[in-house]
Amino acid sequence: MMTTLEKVKCLEQYLIIDTSTVDPVLDMSINKLLAREHARMQELNTRLLDQLIAFEETYSLSSSDFYRAYEKGDMGDEMDFVEWAATVEMFTNVEKRLTLLQRGVN
């Protein structure tokens, strides 16, 4: 069974051969998939941002300042700090994914 990435690569190879014969339904389907994934990532982004704001309010520290200190080892390994750092990393990853997906939904 092919992975999703393998399927996308197969589709890419198919499209490289001759884009003039591509069914418009395929293009619409891809647009819908990209829009759906963008919406899903946007929802996750909002939830993560809410979590970051809660940490920032609790500790009176911006997430960027916290993360720099955490990376240097200045914050310790308290469970809240581990979760906060993981949330910062997930938020950064989602932001990158949204940037990539934004190109496809425009």
DRENDO-1510 file (C-alpha; in Angstrom, 1 decimal, always signed):
<recs>
REC; n; res; u; v; w
REC; 1; MET; +0.0; +0.0; +0.0 .
REC; 2; MET; +1.3; +3.4; -1.0 .
REC; 3; THR; +1.8; +6.2; +1.6 .
REC; 4; THR; +0.2; +9.5; +1.0 .
REC; 5; LEU; +3.5; +11.0; +0.0 .
REC; 6; GLU; +4.1; +8.2; -2.5 .
REC; 7; LYS; +0.6; +8.9; -3.9 .
REC; 8; VAL; +1.4; +12.6; -4.3 .
REC; 9; LYS; +4.7; +11.8; -6.0 .
REC; 10; CYS; +2.9; +9.5; -8.3 .
REC; 11; LEU; +0.4; +12.2; -9.1 .
REC; 12; GLU; +3.2; +14.6; -9.7 .
REC; 13; GLN; +4.8; +12.3; -12.2 .
REC; 14; TYR; +1.5; +11.8; -13.9 .
REC; 15; LEU; +1.0; +15.6; -14.2 .
REC; 16; ILE; +4.6; +16.1; -15.5 .
REC; 17; ILE; +3.9; +13.9; -18.5 .
REC; 18; ASP; +1.1; +16.0; -19.9 .
REC; 19; THR; -0.9; +18.7; -18.0 .
REC; 20; SER; -3.2; +19.4; -20.9 .
REC; 21; THR; -5.1; +16.2; -20.4 .
REC; 22; VAL; -5.8; +16.7; -16.6 .
REC; 23; ASP; -9.5; +16.5; -15.7 .
REC; 24; PRO; -10.7; +19.7; -14.1 .
REC; 25; VAL; -12.3; +17.6; -11.4 .
REC; 26; LEU; -8.8; +16.6; -10.3 .
REC; 27; ASP; -7.7; +20.2; -10.0 .
REC; 28; MET; -10.9; +21.0; -8.0 .
REC; 29; SER; -10.3; +18.0; -5.7 .
REC; 30; ILE; -6.7; +19.1; -5.0 .
REC; 31; ASN; -7.9; +22.6; -4.3 .
REC; 32; LYS; -10.5; +21.3; -1.8 .
REC; 33; LEU; -7.9; +19.1; -0.1 .
REC; 34; LEU; -5.5; +22.0; +0.3 .
REC; 35; ALA; -8.3; +24.2; +1.6 .
REC; 36; ARG; -9.4; +21.5; +4.1 .
REC; 37; GLU; -5.8; +21.0; +5.3 .
REC; 38; HIS; -5.3; +24.8; +5.6 .
REC; 39; ALA; -8.5; +25.1; +7.7 .
REC; 40; ARG; -7.4; +22.2; +9.9 .
REC; 41; MET; -4.0; +23.7; +10.5 .
REC; 42; GLN; -5.6; +27.2; +11.1 .
REC; 43; GLU; -7.8; +25.6; +13.8 .
REC; 44; LEU; -4.8; +23.9; +15.4 .
REC; 45; ASN; -2.9; +27.2; +15.2 .
REC; 46; THR; -5.6; +29.0; +17.1 .
REC; 47; ARG; -5.7; +26.3; +19.8 .
REC; 48; LEU; -1.9; +26.4; +20.2 .
REC; 49; LEU; -1.9; +30.2; +20.3 .
REC; 50; ASP; -4.5; +30.1; +23.1 .
REC; 51; GLN; -2.3; +27.8; +25.0 .
REC; 52; LEU; +0.7; +30.0; +24.5 .
REC; 53; ILE; -1.2; +33.0; +25.8 .
REC; 54; ALA; -2.2; +31.1; +28.9 .
REC; 55; PHE; +1.4; +30.2; +29.6 .
REC; 56; GLU; +2.5; +33.8; +29.0 .
REC; 57; GLU; -0.2; +35.2; +31.4 .
REC; 58; THR; +0.7; +32.6; +34.0 .
REC; 59; TYR; +4.4; +33.3; +34.0 .
REC; 60; SER; +4.3; +37.0; +32.8 .
REC; 61; LEU; +6.8; +36.1; +30.1 .
REC; 62; SER; +6.6; +36.1; +26.3 .
REC; 63; SER; +6.9; +32.7; +24.6 .
REC; 64; SER; +9.9; +33.9; +22.6 .
REC; 65; ASP; +11.7; +35.1; +25.8 .
REC; 66; PHE; +10.8; +31.9; +27.6 .
REC; 67; TYR; +11.9; +29.6; +24.7 .
REC; 68; ARG; +15.3; +31.3; +24.4 .
REC; 69; ALA; +15.9; +30.9; +28.2 .
REC; 70; TYR; +14.6; +27.3; +28.0 .
REC; 71; GLU; +16.9; +26.4; +25.2 .
REC; 72; LYS; +19.8; +27.8; +27.2 .
REC; 73; GLY; +18.8; +25.6; +30.2 .
REC; 74; ASP; +17.8; +28.6; +32.3 .
REC; 75; MET; +14.2; +27.5; +33.0 .
REC; 76; GLY; +14.6; +24.1; +34.5 .
REC; 77; ASP; +12.6; +21.0; +33.6 .
REC; 78; GLU; +9.3; +21.7; +35.4 .
REC; 79; MET; +6.4; +20.0; +33.6 .
REC; 80; ASP; +4.8; +23.3; +32.7 .
REC; 81; PHE; +8.0; +24.5; +31.0 .
REC; 82; VAL; +8.4; +21.2; +29.1 .
REC; 83; GLU; +4.8; +21.6; +27.8 .
REC; 84; TRP; +5.3; +25.3; +27.0 .
REC; 85; ALA; +8.4; +24.5; +25.0 .
REC; 86; ALA; +6.6; +21.7; +23.1 .
REC; 87; THR; +3.7; +24.1; +22.4 .
REC; 88; VAL; +6.1; +26.7; +21.1 .
REC; 89; GLU; +7.7; +24.1; +18.8 .
REC; 90; MET; +4.3; +22.9; +17.6 .
REC; 91; PHE; +3.1; +26.4; +17.0 .
REC; 92; THR; +6.3; +27.2; +14.9 .
REC; 93; ASN; +5.8; +24.0; +12.9 .
REC; 94; VAL; +2.1; +24.8; +12.2 .
REC; 95; GLU; +3.0; +28.3; +11.2 .
REC; 96; LYS; +5.5; +26.9; +8.6 .
REC; 97; ARG; +2.9; +24.5; +7.3 .
REC; 98; LEU; +0.3; +27.3; +7.0 .
REC; 99; THR; +2.7; +29.3; +5.0 .
REC; 100; LEU; +3.2; +26.4; +2.6 .
REC; 101; LEU; -0.5; +25.7; +2.4 .
REC; 102; GLN; -1.3; +29.3; +1.8 .
REC; 103; ARG; +0.3; +29.2; -1.6 .
REC; 104; GLY; -2.0; +26.3; -2.6 .
REC; 105; VAL; -5.2; +27.9; -1.5 .
REC; 106; ASN; -4.8; +31.2; -3.2 .
</recs>
